[in-house]
Amino acid sequence: AGFLTLGAALENGDIDSVRAFFASEEVGSWKDFSAAGYLLANAFRRNSSTAPDTLPSVKKWKAYTAEVENMTKALKKKDTKKALDSYAVASLALDEYLEKVELPPGKDLLVAS
């Protein structure tokens, strides 16, 4: 299960499966997704001299990962409500990132999978 499915797990109080997503080293885990997302954000450079942090896609990626970090902090404290709230904000930030890298919103990707 990927990030887009974590909302349902949090709504059901299943913190263990959410934690497993962040702790896993498997393909599709947070570590894998995070690396791929950052690389994709960097792919939108117009020239090699552009600093990655100035790219709109990288800025959106970093905003998204900051929200995910808030979610993981809430998970460490076993605060399901705060984790769910952070997930909602992170999901919106993910959609903004996906728009910058010319992909459909998360809900459309979830339906397609």
C-alpha positions as CSV (number, residue, x, y, z in Angstrom):
1,A,0.0,0.0,0.0
2,G,1.2,3.5,-0.8
3,F,0.8,6.9,0.7
4,L,-2.6,7.4,-0.9
5,T,-4.1,4.5,1.0
6,L,-2.8,5.6,4.4
7,G,-5.9,7.8,5.1
8,A,-8.2,4.8,5.3
9,A,-5.8,3.0,7.7
10,L,-5.6,6.1,9.9
11,E,-9.4,6.5,9.9
12,N,-9.6,2.8,11.1
13,G,-7.0,3.5,13.8
14,D,-4.5,1.2,12.1
15,I,-1.3,3.0,13.1
16,D,0.8,-0.1,12.7
17,S,0.3,-0.4,9.0
18,V,1.0,3.3,8.5
19,R,4.2,3.0,10.5
20,A,5.1,-0.1,8.4
21,F,4.9,2.1,5.3
22,F,7.4,4.5,6.7
23,A,9.7,1.9,8.1
24,S,9.8,-0.4,5.1
25,E,12.6,-0.7,2.6
26,E,10.4,-2.3,0.0
27,V,9.5,-0.9,-3.4
28,G,6.7,1.5,-3.0
29,S,7.6,2.3,0.6
30,W,8.1,5.9,1.9
31,K,11.9,5.6,1.3
32,D,11.4,4.5,-2.3
33,F,8.6,7.0,-3.0
34,S,10.5,9.9,-1.4
35,A,13.6,9.3,-3.6
36,A,11.6,8.9,-6.7
37,G,9.5,12.0,-6.0
38,Y,12.5,14.1,-5.5
39,L,14.2,12.8,-8.6
40,L,11.0,13.5,-10.6
41,A,10.8,17.0,-9.2
42,N,14.4,17.6,-10.3
43,A,13.7,16.4,-13.8
44,F,11.8,19.6,-14.6
45,R,14.9,21.7,-14.8
46,R,15.2,23.7,-18.0
47,N,19.0,23.8,-17.8
48,S,21.7,22.2,-15.8
49,S,22.8,25.4,-14.1
50,T,19.4,25.9,-12.4
51,A,19.7,25.1,-8.7
52,P,17.2,22.3,-7.8
53,D,15.8,24.2,-4.8
54,T,14.6,27.1,-7.0
55,L,12.4,24.8,-9.1
56,P,8.7,25.1,-8.4
57,S,8.3,21.3,-8.5
58,V,11.1,20.8,-5.9
59,K,9.5,23.5,-3.7
60,K,6.2,21.7,-3.9
61,W,7.9,18.3,-3.1
62,K,9.6,19.8,-0.1
63,A,6.3,21.3,1.1
64,Y,4.7,17.9,0.8
65,T,7.6,16.1,2.6
66,A,7.4,18.6,5.4
67,E,3.7,17.8,5.9
68,V,4.6,14.1,5.9
69,E,7.2,14.7,8.6
70,N,4.4,16.3,10.7
71,M,2.4,13.2,10.2
72,T,5.3,10.9,11.2
73,K,5.8,12.9,14.4
74,A,2.2,12.5,15.3
75,L,2.5,8.7,14.6
76,K,5.5,8.5,17.0
77,K,3.3,10.1,19.7
78,K,0.4,7.7,18.8
79,D,-1.8,10.7,18.1
80,T,-4.1,9.3,15.4
81,K,-6.2,12.4,15.2
82,K,-3.2,14.7,14.5
83,A,-1.7,12.1,12.1
84,L,-5.0,12.0,10.2
85,D,-5.1,15.8,10.1
86,S,-1.5,15.9,8.9
87,Y,-2.3,13.3,6.3
88,A,-5.1,15.5,4.9
89,V,-2.8,18.5,4.6
90,A,-0.1,16.3,3.1
91,S,-2.5,14.9,0.6
92,L,-3.4,18.4,-0.6
93,A,0.4,19.2,-0.8
94,L,0.9,16.0,-2.8
95,D,-1.8,17.1,-5.3
96,E,0.0,20.5,-5.7
97,Y,3.3,18.6,-6.4
98,L,1.6,16.2,-8.8
99,E,0.3,19.2,-10.7
100,K,3.8,20.7,-11.0
101,V,5.1,17.4,-12.4
102,E,2.2,17.1,-14.8
103,L,0.5,14.2,-13.2
104,P,-3.2,13.8,-12.2
105,P,-4.3,14.4,-8.7
106,G,-3.8,11.6,-6.1
107,K,-7.5,10.6,-6.0
108,D,-7.3,9.9,-9.8
109,L,-4.1,7.9,-9.4
110,L,-5.8,5.9,-6.5
111,V,-8.8,5.0,-8.7
112,A,-6.5,4.0,-11.6
113,S,-4.5,1.6,-9.5
